[in-house]
Amino acid sequence: MRKIINLILIFFPSFIQVPVRRIFGQQIGKGTRIKFGTILLSSNINIGNNVTIGPFCFIRTEKIFIDDHSSIKALCIISTRIVQLGKYVHVAPLPQV
């Protein structure tokens, strides 16, 4: 049931996605934005304040911790088993020039 809800949420803007994800037990901080088209499947997730997850990302997790002011750029694929990102970390699929 949760996987179906996660797949439905990819079509909604961040101001709808984030509160619904909080209802389902994901810990998401203030000012966090999850952009359109992002698939975020999780068993555990902890996202800090002012985090941005770009559009069309695929994140399948078993425990991910993202600290404040970090960002995951568009088109990233993250399949993980316990990853912790610190403050001001930027994850991108290609090098930034």
N, C-alpha and C positions, 0 to 999 in steps of 0.2 A: 504494500500500500504506500509506504514512504517513497519508494522508487518512482511510483507513478506520480505522486505529488511533486517530487523533485523534477521530473521531466515536464510537468505542466508549468512549473514556476519559471522555466527558461523563457517563456513568452511574456512575462510580466516585468514591469520596470522595478528598479531597486526599492522604491518606497513601498511596494507591495511585497516583494520577495523577502526582504530582511525581517519584517515583523512575523511573517508566516514561518520562516525558518527558525526564529526564536521560539515560537509556539511549539515547534517540534523538537526542541531541546538543544539546538545549536547555539553556542555562545558567540554572539556577534556584537561588537562594540558600537558606540555612537559614531555617526558620520561615515559608516562603512557603506560602500556602493558595490553592488553586484550587477554588472551590466547585462544587457539583453543577450540572450543566446548562450549564457554560461550554464553548463551542466555541472552541478555540484552534488555528487553523491557522497554520503558520509555515514560513518558510524559514530565518529567523534570529530568535533571541529571546535576550534577556539580562535576567533578572529578579533584582533584588537581594534582600537579606535582609529578612524580615518584611513581605513584600508580600502584600496580600489582593486577590484577584480575585473579585468577588461572583458570586452565582448567575445563571445565564441570560444571560451576556454572550456576545457574538460578537466575536472578535478575529481578523481575517485580516491577516497581516502579511507584509511584506518588510522586516525589520529593525525591531525595537522595543526600546528600552532603558528599563527602569523601575528607578529607584534605590531605595535602602532606605526602608522604612517608608511606602511609598506605597500607595494603594488605588484600585481601580476598583470602583465600586459596582454594584449589581444592574441588569440590563437595559441596559447600555451596549453600543453598537455602535461598534467601532473598525476601520476599514479603512484601512490606512496604507502609506506608502512612506517609511520611516525617520523615526521619531519618538523623541525622548528626553525622558523625564520625570525630574525631579530628586527629591530627598529630600522626604518629607512632602507629596506631591502627592495630591490626591483628585479623581478624575474621576467625575462623576455625570451621569445623563441629564437630571435636573431640578434646579433650584436647591434647595439645602438651606435650610430655614426654621428 
